[in-house]
Amino acid sequence: MFFLAFKVHKLAENSFARFVVNPMMMYCLPRTRMAVRNATYRTYFSTLQQSAPQHDECRFLLILGKPGGGKGTISKKMLVDFPQLHHMSTGDILRANVRNGTALGREAKFYMDEGKLVPDRLIIDLVLSDSTPMLKEGKSLLLDGFPRTITQAMALEKEVNVDLVVNLDIPTETIVERIADRWIHPASGRVYSYSYRPPKVKGFDDITGEKLVQREDDKPEKVRTRLAAYDEATAPLVNFYDERGVLETFQGTKSDVIYPEVKNWLKLKIL
Ligand code: ADP
């Protein structure tokens, strides 16, 4: 029995065997970490019995950048050109929880309104419980807004391999101008920019005609807090992923100019 278990273990450790048995899942799940190895094997045996993955390669992508730096805009463009990607934005998930008045939303609202990061204990389980099943099903994922702290990055690394990180480096002055320009329809979460995507009637939602408001955390003093939180907690992630050889930085002030470069890099890496 022990001998048989040992053989199976060795077989699974052999990368060729992994490739043959289940290339999709092994690409996304950590290849080296002892802590998750057993769980990985369990999953890989169980996925053999599940439905086949839907496309050739499973990828796990992150998008990093200062608050208001265009992560949402670049992500949307990526989804058009790389439709195999599933998008998960922690900001959107948290705002939906706030709108729906869930326990998580009630707790998160306080921090979000102040422009502070939601505590790691609230966000880590939320993201991992949603993202890892998708990866295990063989889906490719674009995670926007997570991780934002080294603790979050380490928790993520225990569960999945990050394949690619798009890091947006946008000047702070551009961000401050952009955020002042951003107005939302609170009930739906629809976002307008008076410069780039103005509503048909200034101050009112195109679909419902209801009033647009500024996000509480888009008010100038909160924007300063968010940028400070970025510098302190999130900026170190640039080195974290750079050291792992998966990060590329894109600089500029306009998403339309930055995006083609992002797209070219992704094409080299994804296709
Ligand atoms: P932005 O990137 O412009 O700050 P987001 O929509 O990504 O906007 O996030 C809005 C807010 O949600 C953040 O200011 C923070 O309070 C909270 N948030 C989102 N993601 C995280 C995260 N990974 N960790 C902690 N807080 C988060």
Boltz pocket constraint, residues with backbone or C-beta under 6 A from the ligand:
constraints:
  - pocket:
      binder: B
      contacts: [[A, 65], [A, 66], [A, 67], [A, 68], [A, 69], [A, 71], [A, 90], [A, 91], [A, 92], [A, 94], [A, 108], [A, 111], [A, 112], [A, 115], [A, 116], [A, 117], [A, 118], [A, 119], [A, 123], [A, 144], [A, 145], [A, 146], [A, 147], [A, 148], [A, 152], [A, 217], [A, 226]]
      max_distance: 6.0
